Amino acid sequence: MGAQPYIAVIDDDRAVRIAVGSLLRSLGLACVMFDSARRFVYYPERGWASCIITDVHMPAMSGLQLQEWMLHQAVTPPMIFITADASTRAREQAIASGAAGYLEKPFAPDVLIDCLAGLELLR
């Protein structure tokens, strides 16, 4: 990957990772996929992520725990949360900590595209 910025896609659901990754690549964006937040944390080039798209609920480390960890590391690329759980508490926590988006699964591709456009990641 080198010094090339990329979007990290973190979801324990393989089908979601594949779908989101395919959408990102179709938009000309580089992406790296992870099946857990912990795998991302230990990825040596995580600092090159220009955005993180993460599931809220995952085993071992949730997306919200990842967000907290990232804030403590002072590494804060924009984070877009995706979830099948419509919990108001999780949404409020993510937004209060600076989430760039909070999407409920299933979501239309245009909704994610709009979030990315708002972050000026699309050219």
LUMDO-71969 format. One line per 2 residues: number of its first residue (from 1); their letters; for each residue x, y, z of N, C-alpha, C. Coordinates in steps of 0.02 Angstrom, whole numbers. Example, Ala and Ser with C-alpha at 12.3 -4.5 7.8 and 13.67 -1.06 7.14 Angstrom:
LUMDO-71969
1) as) 660,-284,390,615,-225,390,660,-165,390 | 642,-112,354,684,-53,357,645,2,394
***
This chain:
LUMDO-71969
1) mg) 41,-59,0,0,0,0,44,63,0 | 101,62,34,145,119,34,113,180,66
3) aq) 128,239,40,103,301,68,37,323,36 | 5,279,1,-57,297,-32,-115,298,18
5) py) -152,353,22,-211,354,66,-262,302,43 | -299,277,91,-350,227,76,-407,235,125
7) ia) -462,202,110,-518,199,156,-517,130,188 | -519,129,254,-522,65,290,-595,45,298
9) vi) -610,-16,279,-677,-44,287,-671,-99,339 | -706,-89,395,-701,-136,451,-770,-162,468
11) dd) -780,-226,455,-844,-258,470,-833,-333,476 | -863,-364,526,-855,-436,534,-898,-475,486
13) dr) -942,-442,449,-985,-474,399,-951,-469,331 | -928,-526,307,-890,-528,243,-929,-498,185
15) av) -993,-513,181,-1034,-487,126,-1036,-411,126 | -1040,-381,185,-1041,-308,190,-973,-280,168
17) ri) -919,-311,191,-852,-288,171,-844,-289,95 | -865,-344,65,-859,-351,-7,-901,-298,-44
19) av) -963,-289,-21,-1007,-240,-55,-980,-169,-48 | -960,-150,12,-934,-82,22,-869,-73,-17
21) gs) -825,-123,-14,-762,-119,-51,-773,-112,-126 | -820,-150,-152,-836,-145,-224,-861,-75,-243
23) ll) -904,-48,-200,-930,19,-212,-872,70,-212 | -829,66,-162,-774,113,-157,-728,109,-218
25) rs) -711,48,-238,-667,39,-296,-701,65,-360 | -767,57,-365,-802,82,-424,-800,158,-428
27) lg) -789,190,-370,-784,263,-366,-711,286,-374 | -666,238,-386,-595,255,-394,-557,264,-330
29) la) -585,240,-275,-552,247,-210,-516,183,-190 | -458,190,-161,-421,133,-134,-451,114,-67
31) cv) -454,49,-54,-480,28,11,-443,-34,34 | -441,-42,99,-414,-102,131,-467,-126,179
33) mf) -480,-192,177,-534,-219,217,-508,-260,276 | -544,-254,331,-526,-287,393,-588,-321,421
35) ds) -579,-381,448,-637,-417,477,-646,-402,551 | -603,-360,578,-610,-339,648,-574,-273,660
37) ar) -596,-238,710,-563,-175,729,-492,-189,753 | -482,-244,787,-415,-261,812,-366,-271,755
39) rf) -388,-303,701,-343,-311,644,-322,-243,616 | -369,-196,615,-352,-129,592,-302,-96,639
41) vy) -314,-101,704,-270,-71,754,-198,-95,745 | -189,-158,727,-122,-186,719,-95,-180,648
43) yp) -132,-149,604,-109,-140,535,-55,-86,535 | 4,-102,510,60,-54,516,49,12,479
45) er) 7,12,428,-3,73,389,-71,106,404 | -99,93,463,-164,121,479,-165,197,477
47) gw) -108,228,490,-103,301,489,-116,332,422 | -115,293,369,-128,320,302,-201,320,284
49) as) -244,294,328,-316,293,314,-343,364,309 | -377,378,254,-407,444,246,-479,445,272
51) ci) -505,386,286,-573,378,313,-580,307,338 | -621,298,389,-636,232,414,-711,221,410
53) it) -731,166,378,-801,146,378,-804,83,420 | -840,86,476,-839,30,523,-908,12,547
55) dv) -916,-53,559,-977,-78,592,-975,-55,665 | -1033,-47,694,-1036,-28,764,-1023,-88,809
57) hm) -1059,-143,796,-1055,-202,839,-1012,-256,807 | -955,-271,840,-911,-324,818,-882,-356,881
59) pa) -862,-420,875,-831,-453,933,-764,-421,951 | -745,-428,1012,-680,-405,1040,-675,-329,1046
61) ms) -684,-293,992,-679,-220,994,-733,-192,947 | -778,-154,975,-832,-125,935,-807,-65,896
63) gl) -847,-42,849,-830,19,813,-825,79,859 | -869,82,909,-866,137,957,-803,134,1000
65) ql) -781,74,1018,-718,67,1055,-659,86,1011 | -663,70,947,-611,90,900,-608,166,896
67) qe) -665,198,891,-668,271,888,-634,301,950 | -649,274,1008,-619,299,1070,-544,288,1069
69) wm) -522,230,1047,-450,215,1043,-415,264,996 | -447,276,938,-418,322,888,-410,392,918
71) lh) -461,415,954,-458,481,985,-400,485,1035 | -389,431,1074,-334,430,1122,-266,429,1087
73) qa) -264,403,1026,-201,401,988,-188,466,951 | -237,511,953,-233,575,916,-228,563,841
75) vt) -257,508,819,-263,493,748,-337,492,733 | -360,542,699,-432,549,692,-456,560,620
77) pp) -446,509,578,-477,515,512,-553,513,520 | -590,540,473,-663,537,479,-686,465,484
79) mi) -737,454,526,-765,387,535,-838,387,516 | -856,339,475,-926,328,456,-946,261,486
81) fi) -998,262,526,-1022,201,558,-1079,171,518 | -1079,104,514,-1134,68,483,-1157,15,533
83) ta) -1223,6,537,-1249,-40,587,-1318,-66,569 | -1332,-125,593,-1398,-154,585,-1441,-138,647
85) da) -1409,-111,698,-1442,-94,761,-1459,-20,762 | -1523,-5,769,-1544,65,767,-1542,98,836
87) st) -1496,78,878,-1490,104,946,-1476,179,946 | -1519,216,979,-1509,288,984,-1447,304,1025
89) ra) -1434,264,1077,-1376,277,1120,-1311,271,1080 | -1304,218,1039,-1243,209,1000,-1235,266,950
91) re) -1290,286,918,-1287,341,870,-1264,405,905 | -1294,420,961,-1276,481,998,-1203,480,1019
93) qa) -1179,422,1042,-1109,417,1063,-1062,428,1004 | -1077,396,948,-1035,404,888,-1033,476,865
95) ia) -1091,507,860,-1095,576,836,-1061,624,885 | -1072,614,950,-1041,657,1000,-965,654,998
97) sg) -939,596,976,-866,588,972,-839,606,903 | -882,634,860,-857,661,796,-870,619,734
99) aa) -914,570,737,-928,529,678,-950,572,619 | -925,555,560,-943,591,499,-1008,565,470
101) gy) -1030,507,493,-1092,478,468,-1112,418,510 | -1176,402,509,-1202,345,546,-1258,316,504
103) le) -1245,261,470,-1291,232,422,-1319,166,448 | -1384,158,440,-1416,96,461,-1419,47,402
105) kp) -1397,-15,414,-1400,-67,363,-1473,-91,357 | -1494,-107,298,-1459,-95,235,-1467,-22,215
107) fa) -1417,5,183,-1420,74,161,-1408,76,86 | -1437,126,53,-1428,134,-19,-1356,158,-32
109) pd) -1325,135,-85,-1257,158,-101,-1252,235,-103 | -1304,268,-127,-1302,341,-132,-1293,374,-64
111) vl) -1317,343,-11,-1311,372,55,-1237,373,76 | -1202,319,63,-1130,316,78,-1092,363,32
113) id) -1111,365,-31,-1078,410,-79,-1085,482,-56 | -1144,501,-32,-1154,569,-6,-1109,584,53
115) cl) -1101,535,98,-1055,545,155,-984,557,131 | -962,516,84,-894,522,57,-885,589,20
117) ag) -935,609,-17,-932,673,-52,-928,731,-2 | -965,725,52,-962,777,104,-894,782,137
119) le) -856,728,135,-788,728,162,-737,747,110 | -761,763,50,-719,782,-6,-670,727,-25
121) ll) -693,664,-21,-651,608,-40,-663,587,-113 | -715,614,-143,-730,598,-213,-707,656,-257
123) r) -681,639,-314,-657,691,-361,-693,684,-426
***
